[in-house]
Amino acid sequence: MPLTDPHDGHLPLEGSSTAAPGAGGDLGAGAPEPARPDPDDLPDAVPTGPDAVPTGLDPVPATGAGAAGSDADPPGDGAADTDTADTDAAEATPPEPEPVLPEPVRQRIVALTAAVLPGLPADEVPVPLRRVAKFAPNRRARLGGSVIAAQLTADPLFRQRVTARVLTDAGDLGAAVVEGTAPAAADPVEVAALAYLVRPRGWRELIDASGAAVRAEADSAVVAELVREAEQRATRAEHDRAVARVEADKLRDELARVREELGQLREENRQLQRGLRETQARERRATELLATERGRAARAAADSDAELRRARARLAEAEAAAGVAKASAKEARSVDDARLWLLLETIGQAAVGLRRELALDPVDKLPADFVADAFTDAPAAQGGPAARARDTDDPARLDQLLALPRAHLVVDGYNVTKRGFGEMSLEQQRKRLITGLGGIAAQTGDEVTVVFDGAERMHGLPPTPRGVRVLFSRKGETADELIRRLVRAEPPGRPVVVVSSDREVADGVRRHGAYPLGADSLLRRLARS
C-alpha cells in the first residue's frame, strides 16, 4: 500500500532550480511545491567521486525514465547542465505512481524514519514533524506514523536527508541496496524499506519481491497454523477415542455390576415380600391381643378410680385429724413459750442481781481495744476451748456465725483483697474492703476488726465506718501474728470469726477457739450485699 497519495517518486537533483513538473501535481490539488534545496544545506556526508556509495542524494539516481541510456554517464561539470538534463527528463517521462507497499514494509519505513528523525537539524525537519521528533522513541513511530508517511511521500528532499542517515546506519546492506542488489540472506522487509528510501535501479522489483516474500511467509505461517491445528485435532481425536474406549470398558463393567445388583435386589425383594406377609400376620395377632388388653385396661381403670375415691376419703379424714393435731400442738407451744419466757425472765433477773452483787459497771472498751492500744506488747494467756468451727467458704456459714450474740469478726485484710480484687492498687483495695465491712457492721451490729501488714499507718485511708476497727502491724511483726494475739485476747466462750485463706492463720486461731473461714466466704457475702 502507498504511504500516502501516489506520486512519481523521483528525487530532485542537487542544485536544480525547479522540481520535476509531475512531482507537485501528484501530491494532490493545491499542494505546496517542495522548496528547492540550497547546495550549501545538503548533508556533508553525501559522497562524490567514482568510488563513493550513492545515498539517494546523488544527482544520477536510477529513479526516473529520464535517466535511461545515460546511467553510466558522469554528471555534468556545471549546474546549468544539470538543471537542463533534469528538466528535459521530467518533461519527457510522465511520473509513475507510488508502488503498493506491504504493511510490514510500510511500518519498517516509518520506524527507520522515526529513528533518525531526532538526529536531523531542526531546520531540515518539516514543520509537521518537529513536534513528532520530540516524542519518546517508542511513541514516535506509533503516534506520528501517518505524518511521517505523508512527509516521505510529499517531500523528496526530506526523504533524501532521511535516506542519508539510514544508509549510514545500514552499513553493508545499505551499500548493496544502493547498487541495486540484495544479499540472499537479508531480511526482505529491510531490503524493501531501504530500496523505497534509496530508490536505486530496479527498486520497484525489490519491493515486489519483498511483498511476495512477506505473502509467502504469511501463507507459510497460515499453512503451519492449519497443520498445527490439524495435528492438535488429530491428537484430541485420538485422545477422545482412548477415553471413549476406557469409558466403554467402565460402562460394560458398570452394566455387569448393575445386573448383579439387580439380581440381588430381586432376591431381597422376594425376601422382603415374604417378611411383609409374616409381619402382617403378626400385626393381626397383635391387634387381637391389643383389643383384649384394652378390655383389661378398662376394667383396671375402673378399679383404680374406685380405689382413688376411697384414698381421697381417707386423705380428707387424715387432713381433719392433722388440723386437730396442729391446733393441739399450737396450744402446747404457747404453753411452752410462756414457760420459757418465765425461765428467761428469771435468769435475766438473776443476772441483774448477780451484776449488782458483784458491782460490775458497763465497760467502755472491748478486749480487741486493749490489743489495739497495747499493740500486743504483753503476751496473752494461752489456752482456750477446742476448735469450734470448720474452715469453709460458704457465706451462709459466715452469716450463721455473725448471728451469734456479741460476735467479733477479724479479717486478714490483704489476704482478702488480693484474692478478690488484686488488679486494683493497695489503696483502692483497702478502701473497698473497709467500706464493705462497714455495711456488715451496720447490718449485724457485731464488732469488726480488719488487720493489714504495715510498719506505719498508711496515709489516704477513707474515714473508718462505725463499728469497724482498722489495725496495721508494727515493724517486725506480721498481720498473722497480730490476728492470733487478737484471738488470744478474747475471753473464752465469745464467738470470734477469723476470715483468712492462710492455712497457718486458720490453724493458729482454731487452737485458740476461733472460727476460721476462707476469704471467699467474705467476698461472696460482700458481693451479695
Kinemage of the C-alpha trace (Angstrom):
@kinemage 1
@onewidth
@group {chain A} dominant
@subgroup {mainchain}
@vectorlist {calphas} color= white
{ca met a 1} P 0.000 0.000 0.000
{ca pro a 2} L 1.351 3.523 -0.619
{ca leu a 3} L 2.469 5.661 2.272
{ca thr a 4} L 0.095 8.480 1.151
{ca asp a 5} L -1.232 9.733 -2.224
{ca pro a 6} L 0.965 8.288 -5.020
{ca his a 7} L 3.424 10.467 -6.904
{ca asp a 8} L 6.261 9.936 -9.325
{ca gly a 9} L 8.814 9.172 -6.621
{ca his a 10} L 11.655 10.913 -8.486
{ca leu a 11} L 14.273 12.630 -6.403
{ca pro a 12} L 15.247 16.188 -7.387
{ca leu a 13} L 18.797 16.645 -8.493
{ca glu a 14} L 21.218 18.583 -6.367
{ca gly a 15} L 21.316 22.244 -7.248
{ca ser a 16} L 18.280 22.057 -9.560
{ca ser a 17} L 16.372 25.283 -9.821
{ca thr a 18} L 12.931 23.677 -10.145
{ca ala a 19} L 11.330 20.401 -9.136
{ca ala a 20} L 10.067 17.856 -11.624
{ca pro a 21} L 6.872 19.066 -13.266
{ca gly a 22} L 4.932 15.921 -12.428
{ca ala a 23} L 6.017 15.697 -8.789
{ca gly a 24} L 3.998 18.587 -7.451
{ca gly a 25} L 0.827 17.592 -9.257
{ca asp a 26} L 0.819 14.069 -7.752
{ca leu a 27} L 0.840 15.337 -4.141
{ca gly a 28} L -2.757 16.479 -4.555
{ca ala a 29} L -4.617 19.565 -5.731
{ca gly a 30} L -3.300 22.763 -4.180
{ca ala a 31} L -0.322 21.010 -2.524
{ca pro a 32} L 2.653 23.353 -1.998
{ca glu a 33} L 5.665 22.917 -4.229
{ca pro a 34} L 8.614 21.463 -2.351
{ca ala a 35} L 11.303 24.004 -1.518
{ca arg a 36} L 14.434 23.935 -3.587
{ca pro a 37} L 17.423 22.788 -1.639
{ca asp a 38} L 20.396 25.044 -1.240
{ca pro a 39} L 23.631 23.304 -2.252
{ca asp a 40} L 25.231 24.583 0.925
{ca asp a 41} L 22.468 22.963 3.052
{ca leu a 42} L 22.952 19.449 1.683
{ca pro a 43} L 24.497 16.987 4.133
{ca asp a 44} L 28.264 16.842 4.171
{ca ala a 45} L 28.055 13.063 4.249
{ca val a 46} L 26.960 12.883 0.580
{ca pro a 47} L 29.901 11.154 -1.105
{ca thr a 48} L 31.138 12.132 -4.563
{ca gly a 49} L 33.561 10.609 -6.984
{ca pro a 50} L 33.650 7.314 -8.799
{ca asp a 51} L 34.323 5.234 -5.645
{ca ala a 52} L 31.592 6.792 -3.467
{ca val a 53} L 28.479 4.822 -2.459
{ca pro a 54} L 25.265 6.520 -3.694
{ca thr a 55} L 22.976 7.682 -0.891
{ca gly a 56} L 19.876 8.821 -2.726
{ca leu a 57} L 21.130 12.413 -2.925
{ca asp a 58} L 23.404 11.614 -5.908
{ca pro a 59} L 22.337 13.638 -8.984
{ca val a 60} L 22.389 10.434 -11.043
{ca pro a 61} L 19.946 8.070 -9.191
{ca ala a 62} L 18.266 5.414 -11.285
{ca thr a 63} L 14.782 6.535 -10.267
{ca gly a 64} L 13.274 8.031 -13.422
{ca ala a 65} L 12.803 7.194 -17.035
{ca gly a 66} L 14.771 10.315 -17.981
{ca ala a 67} L 17.936 8.588 -16.817
{ca ala a 68} L 17.536 5.757 -19.312
{ca gly a 69} L 20.507 5.407 -21.669
{ca ser a 70} L 22.696 7.663 -19.517
{ca asp a 71} L 23.095 5.641 -16.254
{ca ala a 72} L 26.810 5.201 -16.845
{ca asp a 73} L 27.464 8.786 -17.861
{ca pro a 74} L 29.016 11.041 -15.237
{ca pro a 75} L 27.138 14.191 -14.271
{ca gly a 76} L 27.927 17.495 -15.953
{ca asp a 77} L 30.505 19.862 -14.606
{ca gly a 78} L 28.197 22.891 -14.299
{ca ala a 79} L 24.887 23.493 -12.533
{ca ala a 80} L 23.248 24.713 -15.758
{ca asp a 81} L 23.857 21.354 -17.479
{ca thr a 82} L 22.355 19.505 -14.525
{ca asp a 83} L 19.227 21.681 -14.453
{ca thr a 84} L 18.746 21.268 -18.239
{ca ala a 85} L 19.116 17.468 -18.072
{ca asp a 86} L 16.728 17.158 -15.121
{ca thr a 87} L 14.137 19.402 -16.774
{ca asp a 88} L 14.294 17.506 -20.045
{ca ala a 89} L 13.944 14.139 -18.236
{ca ala a 90} L 10.930 15.341 -16.250
{ca glu a 91} L 9.244 16.739 -19.369
{ca ala a 92} L 9.956 13.611 -21.415
{ca thr a 93} L 8.738 10.991 -18.871
{ca pro a 94} L 5.388 11.176 -17.048
{ca pro a 95} L 5.534 10.470 -13.265
{ca glu a 96} L 4.954 6.898 -12.144
{ca pro a 97} L 2.535 6.165 -9.318
{ca glu a 98} L 3.806 5.086 -5.935
{ca pro a 99} L 4.001 1.300 -5.529
{ca val a 100} L 1.654 -0.503 -3.194
{ca leu a 101} L 3.783 -1.385 -0.153
{ca pro a 102} L 3.176 -4.403 2.039
{ca glu a 103} L 2.192 -3.435 5.571
{ca pro a 104} L 5.446 -4.734 7.193
{ca val a 105} L 7.492 -2.703 4.676
{ca arg a 106} L 5.468 0.448 5.344
{ca gln a 107} L 5.876 0.016 9.125
{ca arg a 108} L 9.620 -0.553 8.723
{ca ile a 109} L 10.000 2.626 6.598
{ca val a 110} L 8.149 4.650 9.259
{ca ala a 111} L 10.282 3.068 12.016
{ca leu a 112} L 13.565 3.869 10.219
{ca thr a 113} L 12.446 7.465 9.632
{ca ala a 114} L 11.287 7.867 13.247
{ca ala a 115} L 14.641 6.527 14.491
{ca val a 116} L 16.740 9.078 12.570
{ca leu a 117} L 14.282 11.971 12.962
{ca pro a 118} L 15.786 13.415 16.187
{ca gly a 119} L 19.280 13.363 14.602
{ca leu a 120} L 18.310 15.783 11.833
{ca pro a 121} L 18.932 19.508 12.307
{ca ala a 122} L 15.827 21.429 13.297
{ca asp a 123} L 15.765 23.436 10.028
{ca glu a 124} L 15.862 20.194 7.972
{ca val a 125} L 12.858 18.697 9.764
{ca pro a 126} L 9.498 19.608 8.136
{ca val a 127} L 7.221 21.695 10.307
{ca pro a 128} L 4.590 18.926 10.776
{ca leu a 129} L 7.321 16.565 12.076
{ca arg a 130} L 9.031 18.899 14.532
{ca arg a 131} L 6.566 18.046 17.249
{ca val a 132} L 6.790 14.318 16.396
{ca ala a 133} L 10.604 14.474 16.707
{ca lys a 134} L 10.184 15.372 20.385
{ca phe a 135} L 8.162 12.225 21.164
{ca ala a 136} L 9.642 9.327 23.084
{ca pro a 137} L 11.269 6.664 20.823
{ca asn a 138} L 8.530 4.088 21.487
{ca arg a 139} L 5.762 6.619 20.730
{ca arg a 140} L 7.297 8.376 17.727
{ca ala a 141} L 6.512 5.695 15.124
{ca arg a 142} L 3.209 4.732 16.730
{ca leu a 143} L 1.672 8.204 17.127
{ca gly a 144} L 3.419 10.061 14.265
{ca gly a 145} L 3.391 7.288 11.666
{ca ser a 146} L 0.795 8.881 9.393
{ca val a 147} L 2.544 12.285 9.451
{ca ile a 148} L 5.938 10.678 8.736
{ca ala a 149} L 4.485 8.703 5.823
{ca ala a 150} L 2.866 11.822 4.344
{ca gln a 151} L 6.115 13.795 4.522
{ca leu a 152} L 8.162 10.977 2.943
{ca thr a 153} L 5.725 10.909 0.027
{ca ala a 154} L 5.295 14.672 -0.393
{ca asp a 155} L 8.833 15.906 0.350
{ca pro a 156} L 11.592 14.199 -1.717
{ca leu a 157} L 14.280 16.388 -0.153
{ca phe a 158} L 13.254 15.231 3.321
{ca arg a 159} L 13.331 11.649 2.070
{ca gln a 160} L 16.879 12.191 0.729
{ca arg a 161} L 18.041 13.510 4.101
{ca val a 162} L 16.457 10.585 5.903
{ca thr a 163} L 17.983 8.197 3.349
{ca ala a 164} L 21.463 9.562 4.024
{ca arg a 165} L 21.050 8.876 7.764
{ca val a 166} L 19.515 5.445 7.251
{ca leu a 167} L 22.238 4.324 4.842
{ca thr a 168} L 24.876 5.407 7.346
{ca asp a 169} L 23.280 3.094 9.947
{ca ala a 170} L 22.579 0.262 7.468
{ca gly a 171} L 26.234 -0.374 6.599
{ca asp a 172} L 26.972 -3.090 4.018
{ca leu a 173} L 23.291 -3.891 3.474
{ca gly a 174} L 22.637 -0.251 2.557
{ca ala a 175} L 25.566 -0.259 0.125
{ca ala a 176} L 24.246 -3.423 -1.520
{ca val a 177} L 20.756 -1.921 -1.884
{ca val a 178} L 22.252 1.257 -3.464
{ca glu a 179} L 23.947 -0.936 -6.050
{ca gly a 180} L 20.554 -2.483 -6.859
{ca thr a 181} L 21.326 -5.884 -5.371
{ca ala a 182} L 20.388 -7.508 -2.102
{ca pro a 183} L 22.070 -10.400 -0.239
{ca ala a 184} L 20.078 -13.627 -0.333
{ca ala a 185} L 20.190 -13.933 3.468
{ca ala a 186} L 18.954 -10.367 4.062
{ca asp a 187} L 15.533 -9.649 5.500
{ca pro a 188} L 13.243 -8.880 2.508
{ca val a 189} L 11.302 -6.330 4.557
{ca glu a 190} L 14.525 -4.477 5.445
{ca val a 191} L 15.693 -4.602 1.828
{ca ala a 192} L 12.350 -3.290 0.543
{ca ala a 193} L 12.336 -0.438 3.098
{ca leu a 194} L 15.866 0.629 2.130
{ca ala a 195} L 15.007 0.307 -1.570
{ca tyr a 196} L 11.981 2.580 -1.160
{ca leu a 197} L 14.077 5.243 0.542
{ca val a 198} L 17.185 4.982 -1.706
{ca arg a 199} L 15.294 4.138 -4.936
{ca pro a 200} L 18.167 2.589 -6.908
{ca arg a 201} L 17.751 0.916 -10.281
{ca gly a 202} L 15.146 -1.841 -10.002
{ca trp a 203} L 13.831 -0.676 -6.594
{ca arg a 204} L 10.228 -1.472 -7.573
{ca glu a 205} L 11.248 -5.080 -8.306
{ca leu a 206} L 12.868 -5.287 -4.844
{ca ile a 207} L 9.642 -4.060 -3.235
{ca asp a 208} L 7.588 -6.527 -5.282
{ca ala a 209} L 9.935 -9.345 -4.288
{ca ser a 210} L 9.637 -8.279 -0.646
{ca gly a 211} L 5.845 -8.289 -0.919
{ca ala a 212} L 5.943 -11.764 -2.449
{ca ala a 213} L 8.270 -12.956 0.338
{ca val a 214} L 6.041 -11.433 3.015
{ca arg a 215} L 2.969 -13.005 1.455
{ca ala a 216} L 4.763 -16.330 1.126
{ca glu a 217} L 5.836 -16.115 4.763
{ca ala a 218} L 2.275 -15.248 5.808
{ca asp a 219} L 0.954 -18.136 3.713
{ca ser a 220} L 3.547 -20.431 5.261
{ca ala a 221} L 2.532 -19.272 8.728
{ca val a 222} L -1.133 -19.888 7.857
{ca val a 223} L -0.312 -23.326 6.480
{ca ala a 224} L 1.807 -24.117 9.536
{ca glu a 225} L -1.021 -22.963 11.789
{ca leu a 226} L -3.505 -25.106 9.841
{ca val a 227} L -1.155 -28.091 10.068
{ca arg a 228} L -0.670 -27.492 13.778
{ca glu a 229} L -4.427 -27.235 14.316
{ca ala a 230} L -4.965 -30.395 12.278
{ca glu a 231} L -2.355 -32.202 14.359
{ca gln a 232} L -3.975 -30.936 17.523
{ca arg a 233} L -7.399 -32.071 16.319
{ca ala a 234} L -5.943 -35.474 15.408
{ca thr a 235} L -4.301 -35.704 18.831
{ca arg a 236} L -7.538 -34.723 20.549
{ca ala a 237} L -9.479 -37.220 18.424
{ca glu a 238} L -7.042 -39.990 19.339
{ca his a 239} L -7.264 -38.978 22.985
{ca asp a 240} L -11.052 -38.884 22.767
{ca arg a 241} L -11.060 -42.351 21.209
{ca ala a 242} L -8.842 -43.669 24.004
{ca val a 243} L -11.067 -42.023 26.597
{ca ala a 244} L -14.135 -43.435 24.836
{ca arg a 245} L -12.625 -46.922 24.946
{ca val a 246} L -11.884 -46.558 28.646
{ca glu a 247} L -15.384 -45.217 29.274
{ca ala a 248} L -16.887 -48.070 27.253
{ca asp a 249} L -14.958 -50.586 29.361
{ca lys a 250} L -16.132 -48.822 32.501
{ca leu a 251} L -19.719 -48.830 31.250
{ca arg a 252} L -19.531 -52.543 30.476
{ca asp a 253} L -18.156 -53.220 33.941
{ca glu a 254} L -20.825 -50.955 35.420
{ca leu a 255} L -23.523 -52.790 33.422
{ca ala a 256} L -22.310 -56.137 34.719
{ca arg a 257} L -22.256 -54.782 38.259
{ca val a 258} L -25.758 -53.297 37.857
{ca arg a 259} L -27.071 -56.604 36.557
{ca glu a 260} L -25.568 -58.366 39.523
{ca glu a 261} L -27.062 -55.813 41.905
{ca leu a 262} L -30.420 -56.163 40.121
{ca gly a 263} L -30.364 -59.895 40.797
{ca gln a 264} L -29.532 -59.247 44.441
{ca leu a 265} L -32.316 -56.668 44.685
{ca arg a 266} L -34.798 -59.089 43.209
{ca glu a 267} L -33.807 -61.697 45.761
{ca glu a 268} L -34.064 -59.111 48.535
{ca asn a 269} L -37.482 -58.069 47.192
{ca arg a 270} L -38.725 -61.653 47.397
{ca gln a 271} L -37.411 -61.902 50.947
{ca leu a 272} L -38.994 -58.582 51.892
{ca gln a 273} L -42.351 -59.661 50.475
{ca arg a 274} L -42.161 -62.875 52.472
{ca gly a 275} L -41.231 -60.851 55.584
{ca leu a 276} L -44.107 -58.431 54.863
{ca arg a 277} L -46.592 -61.252 54.802
{ca glu a 278} L -45.229 -62.554 58.085
{ca thr a 279} L -45.367 -59.058 59.581
{ca gln a 280} L -48.958 -58.584 58.502
{ca ala a 281} L -49.872 -61.865 60.156
{ca arg a 282} L -48.129 -60.776 63.375
{ca glu a 283} L -49.900 -57.413 63.153
{ca arg a 284} L -53.294 -59.150 63.004
{ca arg a 285} L -52.422 -61.219 66.049
{ca ala a 286} L -51.148 -58.089 67.853
{ca thr a 287} L -54.401 -56.279 67.037
{ca glu a 288} L -56.390 -59.061 68.607
{ca leu a 289} L -54.155 -59.032 71.687
{ca leu a 290} L -54.461 -55.220 71.866
{ca ala a 291} L -58.239 -55.420 71.921
{ca thr a 292} L -58.031 -57.949 74.752
{ca glu a 293} L -55.597 -55.788 76.693
{ca arg a 294} L -57.758 -52.703 76.196
{ca gly a 295} L -60.664 -54.515 77.847
{ca arg a 296} L -58.443 -55.486 80.746
{ca ala a 297} L -57.134 -51.905 80.996
{ca ala a 298} L -60.671 -50.542 81.098
{ca arg a 299} L -61.539 -52.823 83.933
{ca ala a 300} L -58.319 -51.904 85.741
{ca ala a 301} L -59.059 -48.187 85.262
{ca ala a 302} L -62.484 -48.592 86.779
{ca asp a 303} L -60.943 -50.388 89.758
{ca ser a 304} L -58.316 -47.617 90.049
{ca asp a 305} L -60.975 -44.897 90.062
{ca ala a 306} L -62.803 -46.638 92.873
{ca glu a 307} L -59.582 -47.014 94.837
{ca leu a 308} L -58.772 -43.325 94.214
{ca arg a 309} L -62.112 -42.240 95.609
{ca arg a 310} L -61.509 -44.340 98.701
{ca ala a 311} L -57.984 -42.838 99.065
{ca arg a 312} L -59.340 -39.300 98.786
{ca ala a 313} L -61.847 -40.054 101.512
{ca arg a 314} L -59.071 -41.346 103.763
{ca leu a 315} L -56.977 -38.250 102.910
{ca ala a 316} L -59.789 -35.948 103.937
{ca glu a 317} L -60.068 -37.799 107.243
{ca ala a 318} L -56.274 -37.544 107.720
{ca glu a 319} L -56.294 -33.798 106.987
{ca ala a 320} L -59.024 -33.264 109.529
{ca ala a 321} L -57.053 -35.234 112.110
{ca ala a 322} L -53.916 -33.224 111.227
{ca gly a 323} L -55.792 -29.959 111.749
{ca val a 324} L -56.854 -31.085 115.187
{ca ala a 325} L -53.296 -32.167 115.979
{ca lys a 326} L -51.926 -28.847 114.716
{ca ala a 327} L -54.278 -26.890 116.893
{ca ser a 328} L -53.269 -29.019 119.868
{ca ala a 329} L -49.567 -28.509 119.066
{ca lys a 330} L -50.085 -24.767 118.788
{ca glu a 331} L -51.698 -24.659 122.191
{ca ala a 332} L -48.876 -26.797 123.623
{ca arg a 333} L -46.285 -24.468 122.037
{ca ser a 334} L -47.984 -21.426 123.509
{ca val a 335} L -47.708 -23.055 126.918
{ca asp a 336} L -44.014 -23.877 126.321
{ca asp a 337} L -43.298 -20.307 125.153
{ca ala a 338} L -44.868 -18.950 128.306
{ca arg a 339} L -42.789 -21.292 130.435
{ca leu a 340} L -39.602 -20.363 128.500
{ca trp a 341} L -40.313 -16.648 128.853
{ca leu a 342} L -40.747 -17.079 132.603
{ca leu a 343} L -37.457 -19.019 132.723
{ca leu a 344} L -35.545 -16.378 130.731
{ca glu a 345} L -37.091 -13.618 132.821
{ca thr a 346} L -35.940 -15.427 135.952
{ca ile a 347} L -32.430 -15.866 134.506
{ca gly a 348} L -32.322 -12.209 133.480
{ca gln a 349} L -33.349 -11.028 136.924
{ca ala a 350} L -30.777 -13.371 138.415
{ca ala a 351} L -28.077 -11.942 136.084
{ca val a 352} L -29.067 -8.386 137.058
{ca gly a 353} L -28.871 -9.326 140.709
{ca leu a 354} L -25.504 -11.009 140.189
{ca arg a 355} L -24.147 -7.929 138.341
{ca arg a 356} L -25.419 -5.738 141.161
{ca glu a 357} L -23.929 -8.115 143.762
{ca leu a 358} L -20.517 -8.070 142.001
{ca ala a 359} L -20.717 -4.303 141.373
{ca leu a 360} L -19.818 -4.719 137.654
{ca asp a 361} L -20.241 -1.476 135.751
{ca pro a 362} L -20.637 -1.359 131.938
{ca val a 363} L -17.242 -1.351 130.174
{ca asp a 364} L -16.166 1.202 127.576
{ca lys a 365} L -13.522 -0.987 125.918
{ca leu a 366} L -13.583 -4.432 124.419
{ca pro a 367} L -10.686 -6.923 124.540
{ca ala a 368} L -9.658 -6.063 120.996
{ca asp a 369} L -9.391 -2.409 122.014
{ca phe a 370} L -6.815 -3.344 124.640
{ca val a 371} L -4.851 -5.257 121.988
{ca ala a 372} L -5.028 -2.275 119.685
{ca asp a 373} L -3.901 0.111 122.434
{ca ala a 374} L -1.117 -2.003 123.811
{ca phe a 375} L -0.459 -3.393 120.291
{ca thr a 376} L 0.071 -6.803 121.813
{ca asp a 377} L 3.043 -5.787 123.996
{ca ala a 378} L 2.160 -8.212 126.793
{ca pro a 379} L 1.755 -11.898 125.992
{ca ala a 380} L -1.801 -13.173 126.269
{ca ala a 381} L -2.904 -16.163 128.284
{ca gln a 382} L -2.619 -19.430 126.462
{ca gly a 383} L -5.345 -21.968 126.263
{ca gly a 384} L -8.989 -21.955 125.340
{ca pro a 385} L -11.586 -24.336 124.168
{ca ala a 386} L -11.073 -26.592 121.236
{ca ala a 387} L -11.806 -25.508 117.718
{ca arg a 388} L -15.439 -24.563 117.345
{ca ala a 389} L -15.898 -24.286 113.582
{ca arg a 390} L -14.787 -25.740 110.332
{ca asp a 391} L -12.878 -23.765 107.659
{ca thr a 392} L -15.391 -23.204 104.868
{ca asp a 393} L -16.067 -20.738 102.069
{ca asp a 394} L -19.838 -20.841 102.457
{ca pro a 395} L -21.222 -17.310 103.027
{ca ala a 396} L -24.235 -18.874 104.808
{ca arg a 397} L -21.841 -20.209 107.425
{ca leu a 398} L -20.462 -16.690 107.871
{ca asp a 399} L -23.997 -15.307 108.326
{ca gln a 400} L -24.736 -18.051 110.847
{ca leu a 401} L -21.662 -17.196 112.921
{ca leu a 402} L -22.259 -13.444 112.743
{ca ala a 403} L -25.793 -14.047 114.031
{ca leu a 404} L -24.355 -15.274 117.355
{ca pro a 405} L -24.627 -12.737 120.188
{ca arg a 406} L -21.687 -10.352 120.637
{ca ala a 407} L -19.688 -11.956 117.780
{ca his a 408} L -16.304 -10.478 116.809
{ca leu a 409} L -15.269 -10.569 113.091
{ca val a 410} L -11.471 -10.402 112.483
{ca val a 411} L -10.384 -10.021 108.814
{ca asp a 412} L -6.924 -10.655 107.293
{ca gly a 413} L -7.069 -7.536 105.035
{ca tyr a 414} L -4.575 -8.078 102.242
{ca asn a 415} L -5.309 -11.814 102.116
{ca val a 416} L -8.921 -10.990 101.208
{ca thr a 417} L -8.315 -8.016 98.885
{ca lys a 418} L -5.575 -9.648 96.814
{ca arg a 419} L -7.783 -12.690 96.332
{ca gly a 420} L -10.909 -10.727 95.445
{ca phe a 421} L -9.741 -7.597 93.601
{ca gly a 422} L -5.969 -7.812 93.251
{ca glu a 423} L -5.988 -5.838 89.994
{ca met a 424} L -6.585 -2.629 91.976
{ca ser a 425} L -3.979 -0.583 93.794
{ca leu a 426} L -3.429 -1.250 97.506
{ca glu a 427} L -5.174 1.973 98.439
{ca gln a 428} L -8.232 1.068 96.384
{ca gln a 429} L -8.208 -2.458 97.824
{ca arg a 430} L -8.198 -1.161 101.425
{ca lys a 431} L -10.912 1.386 100.675
{ca arg a 432} L -13.211 -1.178 99.051
{ca leu a 433} L -12.761 -3.746 101.850
{ca ile a 434} L -13.275 -1.231 104.697
{ca thr a 435} L -16.400 0.151 103.010
{ca gly a 436} L -17.847 -3.341 102.631
{ca leu a 437} L -17.073 -4.258 106.266
{ca gly a 438} L -18.844 -1.061 107.383
{ca gly a 439} L -22.005 -2.379 105.712
{ca ile a 440} L -21.697 -5.721 107.519
{ca ala a 441} L -21.149 -3.976 110.883
{ca ala a 442} L -24.212 -1.821 110.288
{ca gln a 443} L -26.357 -4.845 109.373
{ca thr a 444} L -25.280 -7.198 112.160
{ca gly a 445} L -24.202 -4.803 114.928
{ca asp a 446} L -21.150 -7.023 115.552
{ca glu a 447} L -17.613 -5.896 116.330
{ca val a 448} L -15.414 -5.863 113.174
{ca thr a 449} L -11.606 -5.638 113.106
{ca val a 450} L -9.553 -5.621 109.885
{ca val a 451} L -5.750 -6.115 110.076
{ca phe a 452} L -3.229 -5.019 107.385
{ca asp a 453} L 0.520 -5.537 107.119
{ca gly a 454} L 2.438 -2.302 107.544
{ca ala a 455} L 5.119 -0.791 109.776
{ca glu a 456} L 3.320 2.546 109.949
{ca arg a 457} L -0.217 3.683 109.500
{ca met a 458} L -0.982 4.250 105.846
{ca his a 459} L -1.981 7.653 104.566
{ca gly a 460} L -5.011 8.215 102.382
{ca leu a 461} L -7.320 5.851 104.285
{ca pro a 462} L -11.052 6.545 103.994
{ca pro a 463} L -12.966 7.511 107.135
{ca thr a 464} L -13.434 4.424 109.273
{ca pro a 465} L -17.118 3.337 109.273
{ca arg a 466} L -18.972 2.976 112.568
{ca gly a 467} L -18.265 -0.372 114.209
{ca val a 468} L -15.087 -1.119 112.142
{ca arg a 469} L -11.605 -1.107 113.685
{ca val a 470} L -8.562 -0.845 111.318
{ca leu a 471} L -5.150 -2.075 112.611
{ca phe a 472} L -1.691 -2.178 110.980
{ca ser a 473} L 1.047 -4.495 112.214
{ca arg a 474} L 4.173 -2.963 113.740
{ca lys a 475} L 7.641 -3.173 112.298
{ca gly a 476} L 9.000 -6.690 112.617
{ca glu a 477} L 5.527 -8.173 113.121
{ca thr a 478} L 3.127 -9.573 110.524
{ca ala a 479} L -0.612 -9.267 110.302
{ca asp a 480} L -0.915 -13.027 111.006
{ca glu a 481} L 0.741 -12.633 114.418
{ca leu a 482} L -1.455 -9.635 115.238
{ca ile a 483} L -4.584 -11.662 114.339
{ca arg a 484} L -3.515 -14.504 116.654
{ca arg a 485} L -2.988 -12.038 119.515
{ca leu a 486} L -6.415 -10.542 118.939
{ca val a 487} L -7.947 -14.024 119.190
{ca arg a 488} L -5.990 -14.862 122.373
{ca ala a 489} L -7.161 -11.623 123.982
{ca glu a 490} L -10.856 -12.601 123.704
{ca pro a 491} L -12.470 -14.301 126.721
{ca pro a 492} L -13.306 -17.976 126.437
{ca gly a 493} L -16.823 -18.529 125.174
{ca arg a 494} L -17.104 -15.411 122.988
{ca pro a 495} L -17.679 -16.232 119.282
{ca val a 496} L -14.675 -14.951 117.275
{ca val a 497} L -14.761 -15.362 113.472
{ca val a 498} L -11.405 -15.052 111.591
{ca val a 499} L -11.547 -14.639 107.792
{ca ser a 500} L -8.294 -15.688 106.057
{ca ser a 501} L -7.291 -18.193 103.385
{ca asp a 502} L -3.874 -18.606 105.013
{ca arg a 503} L -3.710 -22.149 106.370
{ca glu a 504} L -1.265 -21.216 109.172
{ca val a 505} L -3.567 -18.422 110.363
{ca ala a 506} L -6.589 -20.739 110.303
{ca asp a 507} L -4.799 -23.469 112.256
{ca gly a 508} L -3.409 -20.975 114.785
{ca val a 509} L -6.730 -19.280 115.604
{ca arg a 510} L -8.575 -22.616 115.672
{ca arg a 511} L -6.328 -23.739 118.530
{ca his a 512} L -7.478 -20.676 120.493
{ca gly a 513} L -11.200 -21.356 119.964
{ca ala a 514} L -11.928 -19.048 116.982
{ca tyr a 515} L -13.975 -19.926 113.903
{ca pro a 516} L -11.715 -19.771 110.796
{ca leu a 517} L -13.391 -19.109 107.424
{ca gly a 518} L -11.950 -18.737 103.935
{ca ala a 519} L -11.626 -15.369 102.180
{ca asp a 520} L -14.145 -16.462 99.514
{ca ser a 521} L -16.941 -16.593 102.116
{ca leu a 522} L -16.462 -12.894 102.946
{ca leu a 523} L -16.051 -11.949 99.271
{ca arg a 524} L -19.319 -13.680 98.386
{ca arg a 525} L -21.010 -12.013 101.378
{ca leu a 526} L -19.756 -8.595 100.200
{ca ala a 527} L -20.821 -9.272 96.607
{ca arg a 528} L -24.293 -10.248 97.799
{ca ser a 529} L -24.718 -7.101 99.841
